């Protein structure tokens, strides 16, 4: 398994010559002071992370996130932000909070009526 960056913001996970996951994001400066970041601090916003279904729960997503995190640090960011979407919020919270040590700051909720 190997990791590569494309255009310095996209990472792909390759296993036996096949892309099995990807993640991408953008660098930005915080526009204003927030409880967790100061104005003009450099952050990396992960726009999307994906691992093919048959490779999930094998540590690929964790390694992908760690790769993106190291890339962000190397390029001067000290905050990672993302918006995670899942029908199974327990798995989502377990992955991002328990396994990756991220903090929960807000929730976007909806209800079909």
ZADO-389387 format. One record per residue (C-alpha): x, y, z; chain; residue number from 1. Coordinates in pm, 1 decimal. Example, Ala and Ser with C-alpha at 12.3 -4.5 7.8 and 13.67 -1.06 7.14 Angstrom:
2
<rec x="1230.0" y="-450.0" z="780.0" c="A" k="1"/>
<rec x="1367.0" y="-106.0" z="714.0" c="A" k="2"/>
This chain:
113
<rec x="0.0" y="0.0" z="0.0" c="A" k="1"/>
<rec x="135.3" y="344.1" z="-87.1" c="A" k="2"/>
<rec x="25.4" y="705.3" z="-60.6" c="A" k="3"/>
<rec x="85.4" y="986.7" z="-307.7" c="A" k="4"/>
<rec x="-23.2" y="1346.9" z="-338.3" c="A" k="5"/>
<rec x="-158.7" y="1481.5" z="-665.6" c="A" k="6"/>
<rec x="-155.3" y="1857.7" z="-727.8" c="A" k="7"/>
<rec x="-39.9" y="1889.5" z="-365.7" c="A" k="8"/>
<rec x="-389.6" y="1854.1" z="-223.2" c="A" k="9"/>
<rec x="-523.5" y="1512.9" z="-327.1" c="A" k="10"/>
<rec x="-397.8" y="1188.4" z="-175.9" c="A" k="11"/>
<rec x="-477.4" y="846.3" z="-315.9" c="A" k="12"/>
<rec x="-429.0" y="511.3" z="-146.6" c="A" k="13"/>
<rec x="-296.4" y="248.0" z="-384.1" c="A" k="14"/>
<rec x="-296.8" y="-122.6" z="-300.6" c="A" k="15"/>
<rec x="-157.6" y="-369.0" z="-556.0" c="A" k="16"/>
<rec x="-187.8" y="-107.7" z="-831.0" c="A" k="17"/>
<rec x="-552.3" y="-29.1" z="-752.3" c="A" k="18"/>
<rec x="-683.0" y="295.0" z="-599.2" c="A" k="19"/>
<rec x="-871.4" y="190.8" z="-285.2" c="A" k="20"/>
<rec x="-918.0" y="530.9" z="-124.4" c="A" k="21"/>
<rec x="-864.5" y="901.6" z="-155.0" c="A" k="22"/>
<rec x="-880.5" y="1221.0" z="41.3" c="A" k="23"/>
<rec x="-852.1" y="1582.5" z="-56.7" c="A" k="24"/>
<rec x="-865.5" y="1922.5" z="95.6" c="A" k="25"/>
<rec x="-758.9" y="2282.9" z="79.9" c="A" k="26"/>
<rec x="-548.6" y="2518.2" z="288.3" c="A" k="27"/>
<rec x="-703.1" y="2838.0" z="417.8" c="A" k="28"/>
<rec x="-654.2" y="3107.4" z="678.6" c="A" k="29"/>
<rec x="-912.7" y="3144.5" z="950.9" c="A" k="30"/>
<rec x="-1125.7" y="3449.8" z="877.3" c="A" k="31"/>
<rec x="-1201.7" y="3529.1" z="1241.7" c="A" k="32"/>
<rec x="-1128.3" y="3422.6" z="1596.5" c="A" k="33"/>
<rec x="-1317.2" y="3114.4" z="1709.6" c="A" k="34"/>
<rec x="-1304.0" y="2915.0" z="2031.3" c="A" k="35"/>
<rec x="-1053.0" y="2673.2" z="1876.8" c="A" k="36"/>
<rec x="-861.0" y="2886.2" z="1624.3" c="A" k="37"/>
<rec x="-730.1" y="3240.6" z="1597.0" c="A" k="38"/>
<rec x="-780.9" y="3475.7" z="1304.0" c="A" k="39"/>
<rec x="-528.5" y="3415.9" z="1022.5" c="A" k="40"/>
<rec x="-418.4" y="3075.1" z="1155.2" c="A" k="41"/>
<rec x="-349.7" y="2831.1" z="873.5" c="A" k="42"/>
<rec x="-586.0" y="2536.5" z="856.5" c="A" k="43"/>
<rec x="-638.6" y="2239.2" z="630.5" c="A" k="44"/>
<rec x="-1000.6" y="2161.0" z="545.9" c="A" k="45"/>
<rec x="-1052.4" y="1798.7" z="443.2" c="A" k="46"/>
<rec x="-1326.1" y="1817.7" z="183.2" c="A" k="47"/>
<rec x="-1364.6" y="1444.9" z="132.6" c="A" k="48"/>
<rec x="-1219.1" y="1111.5" z="241.7" c="A" k="49"/>
<rec x="-1329.5" y="779.4" z="95.2" c="A" k="50"/>
<rec x="-1223.3" y="415.4" z="121.9" c="A" k="51"/>
<rec x="-1380.6" y="142.4" z="-94.1" c="A" k="52"/>
<rec x="-1621.9" y="-73.6" z="104.8" c="A" k="53"/>
<rec x="-1421.3" y="-396.7" z="95.6" c="A" k="54"/>
<rec x="-1115.8" y="-216.7" z="245.2" c="A" k="55"/>
<rec x="-1297.3" y="-47.1" z="533.8" c="A" k="56"/>
<rec x="-1229.4" y="-143.7" z="895.7" c="A" k="57"/>
<rec x="-875.7" y="-247.8" z="801.9" c="A" k="58"/>
<rec x="-701.5" y="72.6" z="912.9" c="A" k="59"/>
<rec x="-686.9" y="226.6" z="564.5" c="A" k="60"/>
<rec x="-895.4" y="530.7" z="663.3" c="A" k="61"/>
<rec x="-684.0" y="591.7" z="972.7" c="A" k="62"/>
<rec x="-362.8" y="576.5" z="770.2" c="A" k="63"/>
<rec x="-513.8" y="803.9" z="505.1" c="A" k="64"/>
<rec x="-612.2" y="1061.7" z="767.1" c="A" k="65"/>
<rec x="-266.8" y="1040.9" z="927.7" c="A" k="66"/>
<rec x="-108.3" y="1096.3" z="586.9" c="A" k="67"/>
<rec x="-325.2" y="1405.8" z="527.6" c="A" k="68"/>
<rec x="-253.1" y="1527.9" z="880.4" c="A" k="69"/>
<rec x="122.3" y="1500.0" z="827.9" c="A" k="70"/>
<rec x="87.3" y="1673.5" z="489.9" c="A" k="71"/>
<rec x="-104.1" y="1957.4" z="657.1" c="A" k="72"/>
<rec x="157.7" y="1992.7" z="933.2" c="A" k="73"/>
<rec x="443.8" y="1989.2" z="682.5" c="A" k="74"/>
<rec x="274.0" y="2274.2" z="497.2" c="A" k="75"/>
<rec x="226.8" y="2491.4" z="805.3" c="A" k="76"/>
<rec x="-128.6" y="2411.6" z="913.6" c="A" k="77"/>
<rec x="-200.0" y="2350.2" z="1280.0" c="A" k="78"/>
<rec x="-574.3" y="2281.5" z="1255.1" c="A" k="79"/>
<rec x="-766.2" y="2023.8" z="1051.9" c="A" k="80"/>
<rec x="-1134.5" y="2080.9" z="989.4" c="A" k="81"/>
<rec x="-1382.6" y="1855.4" z="816.0" c="A" k="82"/>
<rec x="-1751.8" y="1794.0" z="781.6" c="A" k="83"/>
<rec x="-1831.1" y="1422.7" z="812.2" c="A" k="84"/>
<rec x="-2149.4" y="1267.9" z="674.2" c="A" k="85"/>
<rec x="-2279.9" y="921.0" z="757.1" c="A" k="86"/>
<rec x="-2608.6" y="744.9" z="815.2" c="A" k="87"/>
<rec x="-2442.4" y="565.7" z="1108.3" c="A" k="88"/>
<rec x="-2335.2" y="842.5" z="1343.4" c="A" k="89"/>
<rec x="-2200.9" y="594.7" z="1600.3" c="A" k="90"/>
<rec x="-1943.8" y="464.5" z="1350.9" c="A" k="91"/>
<rec x="-1866.0" y="819.2" z="1240.6" c="A" k="92"/>
<rec x="-1807.3" y="941.1" z="1595.8" c="A" k="93"/>
<rec x="-1605.4" y="630.6" z="1681.9" c="A" k="94"/>
<rec x="-1381.0" y="681.2" z="1378.5" c="A" k="95"/>
<rec x="-1316.5" y="1053.2" z="1405.5" c="A" k="96"/>
<rec x="-1329.2" y="1106.2" z="1781.1" c="A" k="97"/>
<rec x="-1206.3" y="781.3" z="1935.3" c="A" k="98"/>
<rec x="-964.3" y="661.8" z="1667.1" c="A" k="99"/>
<rec x="-836.7" y="995.0" z="1531.6" c="A" k="100"/>
<rec x="-863.4" y="1209.8" z="1848.8" c="A" k="101"/>
<rec x="-1067.3" y="1484.7" z="1683.8" c="A" k="102"/>
<rec x="-1304.2" y="1707.5" z="1880.9" c="A" k="103"/>
<rec x="-1680.2" y="1730.0" z="1833.1" c="A" k="104"/>
<rec x="-1786.3" y="2093.3" z="1783.4" c="A" k="105"/>
<rec x="-2124.5" y="2091.8" z="1612.5" c="A" k="106"/>
<rec x="-2389.6" y="1878.5" z="1449.8" c="A" k="107"/>
<rec x="-2602.3" y="1931.4" z="1141.3" c="A" k="108"/>
<rec x="-2929.3" y="1744.7" z="1184.2" c="A" k="109"/>
<rec x="-3224.5" y="1685.5" z="953.4" c="A" k="110"/>
<rec x="-3555.6" y="1505.2" z="952.8" c="A" k="111"/>
<rec x="-3760.1" y="1395.4" z="653.5" c="A" k="112"/>
<rec x="-4123.4" y="1490.8" z="696.4" c="A" k="113"/>
